[in-house]
Amino acid sequence: MEHLISIDDVTPEEVDEIIERATVYKMIRQDAISWSFVQRASMISHMNKLLISVFYAPSTRTRFSFEAAMSYLGGHVIGTENAAEFSSVKKGESIADNFRVISGFGDVIVGRFRNEGDARIAADASLVPVINGGDGMGEHPSQALIDYYTIRTALPEMPSWITFVGDNRRSRTVKSLCRLLTSCTRINEIVFVSPPGLEPDPEFIEELEFEQVSVSICTDIREEMLLETTPVVYVTRSQNECSDNQFDGSQYAFTPDLLKRLNPNAIIMHPLPRNSELPVEIDADPRAKYFEQARNGLFVRMALLEKICS
Ligand code: CP
């Protein structure tokens, strides 16, 4: 893996390696393994590497967890949380020139981009590996690794199907996770629940069907015993910043009354941030895994940085 721009840049074997290392890092961070044992067994990398974080669009989880991950690995971090304002892109510099120059100062760059395709432009210009921390409606591959890790650790076995509720048209996390699941698991059915206008693009459905995945589309999660049977409900907010079409997430909200009907063994996921589509009343339910999912970002990104810098 040179760059991580699309989840297709990682092989299933590399995904497994990252998941295994993330498990070790989670145990270390949760003190399930003592530091002295870890150091004796050389279980943790001490990387004298510099991560540069270049975010042209807002982020909480991605930026902080990547920066924390490199710090815990013993590396260093520089960057800006608002590259659109505080880099020379503000003065008209292209993304390609920006990355060509910045890449001369560090060992790996994580970037967030307003427009789909800009992450690939940045990677093509860069002298060091680039990790796409989200590019418009494109992809968010490290989030897919986190989501996969969360499903694998929260459920006794990988499910053969999954239900996505929300903005299935513009959500980059949905795209990257679907692609990862089709390449790394035996998933054979994906259900998309969205209001009209937020269904996945026909081209994306074709792509999944080409991979032998059965795709169903509906407008209400109360339909067809979905709630009672689905092993995973993955909710997304309406990505209104990505286009002029504005949608209110409350029209497909996962409200507390749905919990009563939800499969008792299911998990509820969300890449966060959330809006009205995921009321806070859901948080206390043991099936709600989204804060654990966010925290897993640290361990998975430690494993990813170690892999991509090696
Ligand atoms: N899930 C995610 O990408 O969150 P941020 O936008 O806060 O980074």
py3Dmol code that shows the C-alpha trace and the ligand (Angstrom):
import py3Dmol

protein = """\
ATOM      1  CA  MET A   1       0.000   0.000   0.000  1.00  0.00           C
ATOM      2  CA  GLU A   2       1.608   3.241  -1.110  1.00  0.00           C
ATOM      3  CA  HIS A   3      -1.278   5.648  -0.553  1.00  0.00           C
ATOM      4  CA  LEU A   4      -4.707   5.035   0.992  1.00  0.00           C
ATOM      5  CA  ILE A   5      -7.109   6.988  -1.191  1.00  0.00           C
ATOM      6  CA  SER A   6      -9.775   4.354  -1.805  1.00  0.00           C
ATOM      7  CA  ILE A   7     -10.462   1.277   0.309  1.00  0.00           C
ATOM      8  CA  ASP A   8      -9.600  -0.644  -2.868  1.00  0.00           C
ATOM      9  CA  ASP A   9      -5.964   0.413  -2.270  1.00  0.00           C
ATOM     10  CA  VAL A  10      -5.750  -2.124   0.608  1.00  0.00           C
ATOM     11  CA  THR A  11      -5.667  -5.874  -0.015  1.00  0.00           C
ATOM     12  CA  PRO A  12      -7.803  -8.192   2.170  1.00  0.00           C
ATOM     13  CA  GLU A  13      -4.541  -9.512   3.676  1.00  0.00           C
ATOM     14  CA  GLU A  14      -3.452  -5.972   4.617  1.00  0.00           C
ATOM     15  CA  VAL A  15      -6.888  -5.325   6.123  1.00  0.00           C
ATOM     16  CA  ASP A  16      -6.466  -8.424   8.312  1.00  0.00           C
ATOM     17  CA  GLU A  17      -2.988  -7.276   9.396  1.00  0.00           C
ATOM     18  CA  ILE A  18      -4.331  -3.840  10.343  1.00  0.00           C
ATOM     19  CA  ILE A  19      -7.226  -5.365  12.292  1.00  0.00           C
ATOM     20  CA  GLU A  20      -4.858  -7.671  14.196  1.00  0.00           C
ATOM     21  CA  ARG A  21      -2.502  -4.825  15.087  1.00  0.00           C
ATOM     22  CA  ALA A  22      -5.433  -2.621  16.095  1.00  0.00           C
ATOM     23  CA  THR A  23      -6.464  -5.331  18.547  1.00  0.00           C
ATOM     24  CA  VAL A  24      -2.991  -5.238  20.105  1.00  0.00           C
ATOM     25  CA  TYR A  25      -3.054  -1.450  20.335  1.00  0.00           C
ATOM     26  CA  LYS A  26      -6.506  -1.542  21.920  1.00  0.00           C
ATOM     27  CA  MET A  27      -5.260  -3.961  24.583  1.00  0.00           C
ATOM     28  CA  ILE A  28      -2.225  -1.772  25.229  1.00  0.00           C
ATOM     29  CA  ARG A  29      -4.260   1.408  25.541  1.00  0.00           C
ATOM     30  CA  GLN A  30      -6.775  -0.287  27.818  1.00  0.00           C
ATOM     31  CA  ASP A  31      -3.965  -1.651  30.023  1.00  0.00           C
ATOM     32  CA  ALA A  32      -4.918  -5.231  29.259  1.00  0.00           C
ATOM     33  CA  ILE A  33      -1.210  -5.771  28.509  1.00  0.00           C
ATOM     34  CA  SER A  34       1.442  -4.150  30.666  1.00  0.00           C
ATOM     35  CA  TRP A  35       3.819  -1.662  29.055  1.00  0.00           C
ATOM     36  CA  SER A  36       6.890  -3.559  30.277  1.00  0.00           C
ATOM     37  CA  PHE A  37       5.653  -6.748  28.598  1.00  0.00           C
ATOM     38  CA  VAL A  38       4.881  -4.806  25.446  1.00  0.00           C
ATOM     39  CA  GLN A  39       8.352  -3.279  25.329  1.00  0.00           C
ATOM     40  CA  ARG A  40      10.093  -6.592  26.096  1.00  0.00           C
ATOM     41  CA  ALA A  41       8.145  -8.313  23.351  1.00  0.00           C
ATOM     42  CA  SER A  42       8.710  -5.380  20.949  1.00  0.00           C
ATOM     43  CA  MET A  43       4.959  -5.291  20.416  1.00  0.00           C
ATOM     44  CA  ILE A  44       4.786  -1.589  19.782  1.00  0.00           C
ATOM     45  CA  SER A  45       6.557   0.403  17.136  1.00  0.00           C
ATOM     46  CA  HIS A  46       8.462   3.463  18.196  1.00  0.00           C
ATOM     47  CA  MET A  47       8.302   5.501  15.045  1.00  0.00           C
ATOM     48  CA  ASN A  48      10.548   8.454  14.518  1.00  0.00           C
ATOM     49  CA  LYS A  49       8.173   9.673  11.814  1.00  0.00           C
ATOM     50  CA  LEU A  50       6.399  12.947  11.136  1.00  0.00           C
ATOM     51  CA  LEU A  51       2.687  13.008  10.298  1.00  0.00           C
ATOM     52  CA  ILE A  52       1.399  16.139   8.570  1.00  0.00           C
ATOM     53  CA  SER A  53      -2.347  16.717   8.845  1.00  0.00           C
ATOM     54  CA  VAL A  54      -3.853  18.944   6.176  1.00  0.00           C
ATOM     55  CA  PHE A  55      -7.600  19.425   6.564  1.00  0.00           C
ATOM     56  CA  TYR A  56      -9.357  21.617   3.998  1.00  0.00           C
ATOM     57  CA  ALA A  57     -12.723  20.679   5.589  1.00  0.00           C
ATOM     58  CA  PRO A  58     -13.880  20.300   9.210  1.00  0.00           C
ATOM     59  CA  SER A  59     -13.232  17.175  11.270  1.00  0.00           C
ATOM     60  CA  THR A  60     -13.245  16.049  14.876  1.00  0.00           C
ATOM     61  CA  ARG A  61     -12.642  12.287  14.906  1.00  0.00           C
ATOM     62  CA  THR A  62     -10.408  11.850  11.889  1.00  0.00           C
ATOM     63  CA  ARG A  63      -7.948  14.612  12.649  1.00  0.00           C
ATOM     64  CA  PHE A  64      -7.704  14.128  16.398  1.00  0.00           C
ATOM     65  CA  SER A  65      -7.462  10.343  16.233  1.00  0.00           C
ATOM     66  CA  PHE A  66      -4.772  10.369  13.529  1.00  0.00           C
ATOM     67  CA  GLU A  67      -2.771  12.929  15.473  1.00  0.00           C
ATOM     68  CA  ALA A  68      -3.203  11.010  18.738  1.00  0.00           C
ATOM     69  CA  ALA A  69      -2.302   7.762  16.977  1.00  0.00           C
ATOM     70  CA  MET A  70       1.013   9.124  15.680  1.00  0.00           C
ATOM     71  CA  SER A  71       1.803  10.616  19.085  1.00  0.00           C
ATOM     72  CA  TYR A  72       1.181   7.301  20.862  1.00  0.00           C
ATOM     73  CA  LEU A  73       3.407   5.584  18.301  1.00  0.00           C
ATOM     74  CA  GLY A  74       6.221   7.879  19.370  1.00  0.00           C
ATOM     75  CA  GLY A  75       6.121   9.977  16.216  1.00  0.00           C
ATOM     76  CA  HIS A  76       5.524  13.680  15.687  1.00  0.00           C
ATOM     77  CA  VAL A  77       2.674  15.716  14.219  1.00  0.00           C
ATOM     78  CA  ILE A  78       2.396  19.082  12.503  1.00  0.00           C
ATOM     79  CA  GLY A  79      -0.513  20.481  10.526  1.00  0.00           C
ATOM     80  CA  THR A  80      -3.481  22.765  10.308  1.00  0.00           C
ATOM     81  CA  GLU A  81      -7.121  22.083  11.010  1.00  0.00           C
ATOM     82  CA  ASN A  82      -8.167  24.685   8.454  1.00  0.00           C
ATOM     83  CA  ALA A  83      -5.920  24.365   5.419  1.00  0.00           C
ATOM     84  CA  ALA A  84      -8.477  26.170   3.256  1.00  0.00           C
ATOM     85  CA  GLU A  85      -7.781  29.331   5.275  1.00  0.00           C
ATOM     86  CA  PHE A  86      -4.296  28.823   6.689  1.00  0.00           C
ATOM     87  CA  SER A  87      -2.376  27.271   3.797  1.00  0.00           C
ATOM     88  CA  SER A  88      -1.390  28.989   0.564  1.00  0.00           C
ATOM     89  CA  VAL A  89      -4.387  27.382  -1.152  1.00  0.00           C
ATOM     90  CA  LYS A  90      -6.097  30.503   0.174  1.00  0.00           C
ATOM     91  CA  LYS A  91      -3.730  32.476  -2.110  1.00  0.00           C
ATOM     92  CA  GLY A  92      -4.579  30.359  -5.137  1.00  0.00           C
ATOM     93  CA  GLU A  93      -2.074  27.533  -4.779  1.00  0.00           C
ATOM     94  CA  SER A  94      -3.341  24.274  -6.269  1.00  0.00           C
ATOM     95  CA  ILE A  95      -3.891  21.151  -4.141  1.00  0.00           C
ATOM     96  CA  ALA A  96      -1.183  19.457  -6.233  1.00  0.00           C
ATOM     97  CA  ASP A  97       1.414  22.176  -5.530  1.00  0.00           C
ATOM     98  CA  ASN A  98       0.356  22.307  -1.880  1.00  0.00           C
ATOM     99  CA  PHE A  99       0.979  18.574  -1.447  1.00  0.00           C
ATOM    100  CA  ARG A 100       4.132  18.527  -3.592  1.00  0.00           C
ATOM    101  CA  VAL A 101       5.678  21.065  -1.216  1.00  0.00           C
ATOM    102  CA  ILE A 102       4.275  19.816   2.110  1.00  0.00           C
ATOM    103  CA  SER A 103       5.321  16.245   1.332  1.00  0.00           C
ATOM    104  CA  GLY A 104       8.940  17.370   1.348  1.00  0.00           C
ATOM    105  CA  PHE A 105       8.688  18.082   5.074  1.00  0.00           C
ATOM    106  CA  GLY A 106       7.215  14.856   6.485  1.00  0.00           C
ATOM    107  CA  ASP A 107       6.857  11.088   6.236  1.00  0.00           C
ATOM    108  CA  VAL A 108       3.090  10.664   5.791  1.00  0.00           C
ATOM    109  CA  ILE A 109       0.183  13.061   5.210  1.00  0.00           C
ATOM    110  CA  VAL A 110      -3.472  12.733   6.167  1.00  0.00           C
ATOM    111  CA  GLY A 111      -5.794  15.091   4.339  1.00  0.00           C
ATOM    112  CA  ARG A 112      -9.455  15.979   4.176  1.00  0.00           C
ATOM    113  CA  PHE A 113     -10.722  17.487   0.969  1.00  0.00           C
ATOM    114  CA  ARG A 114     -13.871  19.324  -0.014  1.00  0.00           C
ATOM    115  CA  ASN A 115     -14.120  17.726  -3.452  1.00  0.00           C
ATOM    116  CA  GLU A 116     -14.207  14.139  -4.613  1.00  0.00           C
ATOM    117  CA  GLY A 117     -11.036  13.337  -6.525  1.00  0.00           C
ATOM    118  CA  ASP A 118      -8.795  15.856  -4.765  1.00  0.00           C
ATOM    119  CA  ALA A 119      -7.257  13.145  -2.564  1.00  0.00           C
ATOM    120  CA  ARG A 120      -6.021  11.327  -5.669  1.00  0.00           C
ATOM    121  CA  ILE A 121      -4.608  14.581  -7.091  1.00  0.00           C
ATOM    122  CA  ALA A 122      -2.798  15.160  -3.782  1.00  0.00           C
ATOM    123  CA  ALA A 123      -1.396  11.629  -3.737  1.00  0.00           C
ATOM    124  CA  ASP A 124      -0.169  11.878  -7.333  1.00  0.00           C
ATOM    125  CA  ALA A 125       1.785  15.032  -6.421  1.00  0.00           C
ATOM    126  CA  SER A 126       3.111  13.792  -3.063  1.00  0.00           C
ATOM    127  CA  LEU A 127       6.579  12.429  -2.328  1.00  0.00           C
ATOM    128  CA  VAL A 128       5.279  10.475   0.703  1.00  0.00           C
ATOM    129  CA  PRO A 129       2.195   8.317   1.419  1.00  0.00           C
ATOM    130  CA  VAL A 130      -1.115  10.158   1.540  1.00  0.00           C
ATOM    131  CA  ILE A 131      -4.143   8.963   3.531  1.00  0.00           C
ATOM    132  CA  ASN A 132      -7.505  10.206   2.355  1.00  0.00           C
ATOM    133  CA  GLY A 133      -9.344  11.417   5.457  1.00  0.00           C
ATOM    134  CA  GLY A 134     -12.481  11.998   3.357  1.00  0.00           C
ATOM    135  CA  ASP A 135     -12.872  13.667  -0.042  1.00  0.00           C
ATOM    136  CA  GLY A 136     -16.307  15.209  -0.619  1.00  0.00           C
ATOM    137  CA  MET A 137     -18.708  12.480  -1.716  1.00  0.00           C
ATOM    138  CA  GLY A 138     -15.790  10.212  -2.647  1.00  0.00           C
ATOM    139  CA  GLU A 139     -14.366   7.867  -0.009  1.00  0.00           C
ATOM    140  CA  HIS A 140     -13.263   7.666   3.613  1.00  0.00           C
ATOM    141  CA  PRO A 141     -11.182   4.484   3.668  1.00  0.00           C
ATOM    142  CA  SER A 142      -9.785   4.669   7.200  1.00  0.00           C
ATOM    143  CA  GLN A 143     -13.364   5.051   8.500  1.00  0.00           C
ATOM    144  CA  ALA A 144     -14.260   1.833   6.658  1.00  0.00           C
ATOM    145  CA  LEU A 145     -11.407   0.027   8.425  1.00  0.00           C
ATOM    146  CA  ILE A 146     -12.723   1.311  11.764  1.00  0.00           C
ATOM    147  CA  ASP A 147     -16.277   0.269  10.915  1.00  0.00           C
ATOM    148  CA  TYR A 148     -15.133  -3.203   9.886  1.00  0.00           C
ATOM    149  CA  TYR A 149     -13.075  -3.546  13.070  1.00  0.00           C
ATOM    150  CA  THR A 150     -16.099  -2.463  15.130  1.00  0.00           C
ATOM    151  CA  ILE A 151     -18.404  -5.003  13.494  1.00  0.00           C
ATOM    152  CA  ARG A 152     -15.816  -7.775  13.901  1.00  0.00           C
ATOM    153  CA  THR A 153     -15.289  -7.049  17.565  1.00  0.00           C
ATOM    154  CA  ALA A 154     -18.902  -6.280  18.509  1.00  0.00           C
ATOM    155  CA  LEU A 155     -20.546  -9.311  16.906  1.00  0.00           C
ATOM    156  CA  PRO A 156     -19.643 -12.981  17.431  1.00  0.00           C
ATOM    157  CA  GLU A 157     -19.287 -13.457  13.654  1.00  0.00           C
ATOM    158  CA  MET A 158     -19.310 -11.321  10.532  1.00  0.00           C
ATOM    159  CA  PRO A 159     -22.890 -10.907   9.315  1.00  0.00           C
ATOM    160  CA  SER A 160     -23.894 -11.797   5.766  1.00  0.00           C
ATOM    161  CA  TRP A 161     -25.954  -8.624   5.453  1.00  0.00           C
ATOM    162  CA  ILE A 162     -26.203  -5.066   6.719  1.00  0.00           C
ATOM    163  CA  THR A 163     -28.730  -2.215   6.689  1.00  0.00           C
ATOM    164  CA  PHE A 164     -27.707   1.373   5.923  1.00  0.00           C
ATOM    165  CA  VAL A 165     -30.177   4.068   7.026  1.00  0.00           C
ATOM    166  CA  GLY A 166     -29.898   7.663   5.888  1.00  0.00           C
ATOM    167  CA  ASP A 167     -27.929   9.502   3.221  1.00  0.00           C
ATOM    168  CA  ASN A 168     -26.916   6.603   1.035  1.00  0.00           C
ATOM    169  CA  ARG A 169     -26.238   8.841  -1.952  1.00  0.00           C
ATOM    170  CA  ARG A 170     -23.651  11.304  -0.645  1.00  0.00           C
ATOM    171  CA  SER A 171     -22.101   9.430   2.279  1.00  0.00           C
ATOM    172  CA  ARG A 172     -18.470   8.512   1.603  1.00  0.00           C
ATOM    173  CA  THR A 173     -18.399   6.250   4.673  1.00  0.00           C
ATOM    174  CA  VAL A 174     -21.216   4.118   3.245  1.00  0.00           C
ATOM    175  CA  LYS A 175     -19.387   3.756  -0.078  1.00  0.00           C
ATOM    176  CA  SER A 176     -16.061   2.788   1.487  1.00  0.00           C
ATOM    177  CA  LEU A 177     -17.614   0.326   3.947  1.00  0.00           C
ATOM    178  CA  CYS A 178     -19.717  -1.379   1.244  1.00  0.00           C
ATOM    179  CA  ARG A 179     -16.585  -1.799  -0.878  1.00  0.00           C
ATOM    180  CA  LEU A 180     -14.594  -3.190   2.042  1.00  0.00           C
ATOM    181  CA  LEU A 181     -17.343  -5.640   2.994  1.00  0.00           C
ATOM    182  CA  THR A 182     -17.672  -6.929  -0.562  1.00  0.00           C
ATOM    183  CA  SER A 183     -13.917  -7.477  -0.893  1.00  0.00           C
ATOM    184  CA  CYS A 184     -13.109  -8.811   2.604  1.00  0.00           C
ATOM    185  CA  THR A 185     -16.223 -10.648   3.796  1.00  0.00           C
ATOM    186  CA  ARG A 186     -18.935 -12.979   2.567  1.00  0.00           C
ATOM    187  CA  ILE A 187     -21.574 -10.280   2.664  1.00  0.00           C
ATOM    188  CA  ASN A 188     -24.308 -11.109   0.195  1.00  0.00           C
ATOM    189  CA  GLU A 189     -27.053  -8.593   0.937  1.00  0.00           C
ATOM    190  CA  ILE A 190     -27.115  -4.851   1.547  1.00  0.00           C
ATOM    191  CA  VAL A 191     -30.316  -2.984   2.395  1.00  0.00           C
ATOM    192  CA  PHE A 192     -30.421   0.776   1.867  1.00  0.00           C
ATOM    193  CA  VAL A 193     -33.138   2.680   3.723  1.00  0.00           C
ATOM    194  CA  SER A 194     -33.411   6.307   2.580  1.00  0.00           C
ATOM    195  CA  PRO A 195     -36.003   8.912   1.775  1.00  0.00           C
ATOM    196  CA  PRO A 196     -36.473   9.631  -1.946  1.00  0.00           C
ATOM    197  CA  GLY A 197     -33.440  11.557  -3.221  1.00  0.00           C
ATOM    198  CA  LEU A 198     -30.963   9.927  -0.845  1.00  0.00           C
ATOM    199  CA  GLU A 199     -30.928   6.430  -2.353  1.00  0.00           C
ATOM    200  CA  PRO A 200     -27.565   5.233  -3.670  1.00  0.00           C
ATOM    201  CA  ASP A 201     -26.548   6.143  -7.217  1.00  0.00           C
ATOM    202  CA  PRO A 202     -27.569   3.521  -9.802  1.00  0.00           C
ATOM    203  CA  GLU A 203     -23.873   3.144 -10.767  1.00  0.00           C
ATOM    204  CA  PHE A 204     -22.981   2.239  -7.190  1.00  0.00           C
ATOM    205  CA  ILE A 205     -25.801  -0.322  -7.001  1.00  0.00           C
ATOM    206  CA  GLU A 206     -24.517  -1.826 -10.267  1.00  0.00           C
ATOM    207  CA  GLU A 207     -21.018  -2.000  -8.804  1.00  0.00           C
ATOM    208  CA  LEU A 208     -22.297  -3.933  -5.755  1.00  0.00           C
ATOM    209  CA  GLU A 209     -24.461  -6.252  -7.850  1.00  0.00           C
ATOM    210  CA  PHE A 210     -21.464  -6.978 -10.066  1.00  0.00           C
ATOM    211  CA  GLU A 211     -19.816  -8.275  -6.862  1.00  0.00           C
ATOM    212  CA  GLN A 212     -22.766 -10.683  -6.394  1.00  0.00           C
ATOM    213  CA  VAL A 213     -24.350  -8.621  -3.617  1.00  0.00           C
ATOM    214  CA  SER A 214     -28.138  -8.476  -3.525  1.00  0.00           C
ATOM    215  CA  VAL A 215     -29.206  -4.850  -3.072  1.00  0.00           C
ATOM    216  CA  SER A 216     -32.610  -3.788  -1.676  1.00  0.00           C
ATOM    217  CA  ILE A 217     -33.871  -0.248  -1.402  1.00  0.00           C
ATOM    218  CA  CYS A 218     -36.711   0.927   0.816  1.00  0.00           C
ATOM    219  CA  THR A 219     -37.902   4.135   2.409  1.00  0.00           C
ATOM    220  CA  ASP A 220     -38.784   2.973   5.937  1.00  0.00           C
ATOM    221  CA  ILE A 221     -36.874   0.696   8.302  1.00  0.00           C
ATOM    222  CA  ARG A 222     -40.196  -0.511   9.711  1.00  0.00           C
ATOM    223  CA  GLU A 223     -40.789  -2.366   6.438  1.00  0.00           C
ATOM    224  CA  GLU A 224     -40.382  -6.090   5.898  1.00  0.00           C
ATOM    225  CA  MET A 225     -39.205  -7.197   9.356  1.00  0.00           C
ATOM    226  CA  LEU A 226     -35.942  -5.303   8.820  1.00  0.00           C
ATOM    227  CA  LEU A 227     -35.757  -4.118  12.409  1.00  0.00           C
ATOM    228  CA  GLU A 228     -36.431  -7.542  13.833  1.00  0.00           C
ATOM    229  CA  THR A 229     -33.827  -9.318  11.732  1.00  0.00           C
ATOM    230  CA  THR A 230     -30.981  -7.036  10.705  1.00  0.00           C
ATOM    231  CA  PRO A 231     -27.660  -7.700  12.473  1.00  0.00           C
ATOM    232  CA  VAL A 232     -26.288  -4.176  11.828  1.00  0.00           C
ATOM    233  CA  VAL A 233     -28.030  -0.815  11.463  1.00  0.00           C
ATOM    234  CA  TYR A 234     -25.576   1.776  10.122  1.00  0.00           C
ATOM    235  CA  VAL A 235     -27.115   5.269  10.313  1.00  0.00           C
ATOM    236  CA  THR A 236     -25.714   8.343   8.554  1.00  0.00           C
ATOM    237  CA  ARG A 237     -26.554  12.008   8.757  1.00  0.00           C
ATOM    238  CA  SER A 238     -27.716  13.972   5.754  1.00  0.00           C
ATOM    239  CA  GLN A 239     -24.525  15.320   4.133  1.00  0.00           C
ATOM    240  CA  ASN A 240     -26.089  18.656   3.211  1.00  0.00           C
ATOM    241  CA  GLU A 241     -22.705  20.347   2.828  1.00  0.00           C
ATOM    242  CA  CYS A 242     -21.993  18.167  -0.225  1.00  0.00           C
ATOM    243  CA  SER A 243     -24.713  19.498  -2.541  1.00  0.00           C
ATOM    244  CA  ASP A 244     -27.477  22.078  -2.862  1.00  0.00           C
ATOM    245  CA  ASN A 245     -30.159  19.492  -2.013  1.00  0.00           C
ATOM    246  CA  GLN A 246     -31.060  19.858   1.644  1.00  0.00           C
ATOM    247  CA  PHE A 247     -32.625  16.955   3.568  1.00  0.00           C
ATOM    248  CA  ASP A 248     -33.835  16.797   7.152  1.00  0.00           C
ATOM    249  CA  GLY A 249     -32.485  13.698   8.907  1.00  0.00           C
ATOM    250  CA  SER A 250     -35.428  13.667  11.318  1.00  0.00           C
ATOM    251  CA  GLN A 251     -37.568  12.167   8.538  1.00  0.00           C
ATOM    252  CA  TYR A 252     -35.613   8.901   8.840  1.00  0.00           C
ATOM    253  CA  ALA A 253     -34.554   9.226  12.517  1.00  0.00           C
ATOM    254  CA  PHE A 254     -33.760   6.090  14.474  1.00  0.00           C
ATOM    255  CA  THR A 255     -36.173   6.961  17.278  1.00  0.00           C
ATOM    256  CA  PRO A 256     -36.322   5.193  20.673  1.00  0.00           C
ATOM    257  CA  ASP A 257     -39.603   3.421  19.793  1.00  0.00           C
ATOM    258  CA  LEU A 258     -37.682   1.453  17.144  1.00  0.00           C
ATOM    259  CA  LEU A 259     -35.438  -0.038  19.838  1.00  0.00           C
ATOM    260  CA  LYS A 260     -38.296  -2.161  21.142  1.00  0.00           C
ATOM    261  CA  ARG A 261     -38.556  -3.929  17.799  1.00  0.00           C
ATOM    262  CA  LEU A 262     -34.851  -4.066  16.989  1.00  0.00           C
ATOM    263  CA  ASN A 263     -33.161  -7.484  16.907  1.00  0.00           C
ATOM    264  CA  PRO A 264     -31.789  -7.910  20.481  1.00  0.00           C
ATOM    265  CA  ASN A 265     -28.415  -9.000  19.052  1.00  0.00           C
ATOM    266  CA  ALA A 266     -28.100  -6.183  16.517  1.00  0.00           C
ATOM    267  CA  ILE A 267     -25.669  -3.294  16.759  1.00  0.00           C
ATOM    268  CA  ILE A 268     -26.352   0.349  15.898  1.00  0.00           C
ATOM    269  CA  MET A 269     -23.479   2.180  14.218  1.00  0.00           C
ATOM    270  CA  HIS A 270     -22.935   5.752  13.010  1.00  0.00           C
ATOM    271  CA  PRO A 271     -19.677   7.331  11.789  1.00  0.00           C
ATOM    272  CA  LEU A 272     -20.629  10.577  13.611  1.00  0.00           C
ATOM    273  CA  PRO A 273     -21.106  13.494  13.794  1.00  0.00           C
ATOM    274  CA  ARG A 274     -24.829  12.972  14.262  1.00  0.00           C
ATOM    275  CA  ASN A 275     -27.771  15.290  13.861  1.00  0.00           C
ATOM    276  CA  SER A 276     -31.458  14.621  14.406  1.00  0.00           C
ATOM    277  CA  GLU A 277     -31.311  11.185  12.725  1.00  0.00           C
ATOM    278  CA  LEU A 278     -29.884   9.634  15.921  1.00  0.00           C
ATOM    279  CA  PRO A 279     -31.523  10.963  19.107  1.00  0.00           C
ATOM    280  CA  VAL A 280     -29.424  10.933  22.277  1.00  0.00           C
ATOM    281  CA  GLU A 281     -32.054   8.731  23.959  1.00  0.00           C
ATOM    282  CA  ILE A 282     -30.557   5.817  21.980  1.00  0.00           C
ATOM    283  CA  ASP A 283     -27.106   6.228  23.549  1.00  0.00           C
ATOM    284  CA  ALA A 284     -27.747   4.202  26.710  1.00  0.00           C
ATOM    285  CA  ASP A 285     -28.916   1.133  24.803  1.00  0.00           C
ATOM    286  CA  PRO A 286     -26.196  -1.553  24.870  1.00  0.00           C
ATOM    287  CA  ARG A 287     -26.660  -2.085  21.137  1.00  0.00           C
ATOM    288  CA  ALA A 288     -25.515   1.494  20.434  1.00  0.00           C
ATOM    289  CA  LYS A 289     -21.868   1.108  19.394  1.00  0.00           C
ATOM    290  CA  TYR A 290     -21.088   4.471  17.777  1.00  0.00           C
ATOM    291  CA  PHE A 291     -18.978   5.938  20.562  1.00  0.00           C
ATOM    292  CA  GLU A 292     -17.018   2.701  20.774  1.00  0.00           C
ATOM    293  CA  GLN A 293     -16.711   2.921  16.969  1.00  0.00           C
ATOM    294  CA  ALA A 294     -15.260   6.430  17.273  1.00  0.00           C
ATOM    295  CA  ARG A 295     -12.790   5.312  19.945  1.00  0.00           C
ATOM    296  CA  ASN A 296     -11.730   2.366  17.807  1.00  0.00           C
ATOM    297  CA  GLY A 297     -10.484   5.022  15.396  1.00  0.00           C
ATOM    298  CA  LEU A 298      -7.426   5.517  17.569  1.00  0.00           C
ATOM    299  CA  PHE A 299      -6.374   1.856  17.551  1.00  0.00           C
ATOM    300  CA  VAL A 300      -7.095   1.281  13.874  1.00  0.00           C
ATOM    301  CA  ARG A 301      -5.266   4.447  12.859  1.00  0.00           C
ATOM    302  CA  MET A 302      -2.251   3.484  14.983  1.00  0.00           C
ATOM    303  CA  ALA A 303      -2.154   0.196  13.075  1.00  0.00           C
ATOM    304  CA  LEU A 304      -2.664   1.946   9.744  1.00  0.00           C
ATOM    305  CA  LEU A 305       0.079   4.523  10.318  1.00  0.00           C
ATOM    306  CA  GLU A 306       2.474   1.794  11.381  1.00  0.00           C
ATOM    307  CA  LYS A 307       1.665  -0.180   8.223  1.00  0.00           C
ATOM    308  CA  ILE A 308       1.846   2.722   5.784  1.00  0.00           C
ATOM    309  CA  CYS A 309       5.097   4.080   7.285  1.00  0.00           C
ATOM    310  CA  SER A 310       6.834   0.690   7.287  1.00  0.00           C
TER     311      SER A 310
END
"""
ligand_1 = """\
8
CP
N -16.433 10.097 11.110
C -15.724 11.204 10.776
O -15.070 11.259 9.723
O -15.809 12.204 11.682
P -15.099 13.638 11.524
O -15.790 14.334 10.364
O -15.340 14.328 12.820
O -13.659 13.415 11.233
"""
view = py3Dmol.view(width=600, height=400)
view.addModel(protein, "pdb")
view.setStyle({"model": 0}, {"cartoon": {"style": "trace"}})
view.addModel(ligand_1, "xyz")
view.setStyle({"model": 1}, {"stick": {}})
view.zoomTo()
view.show()
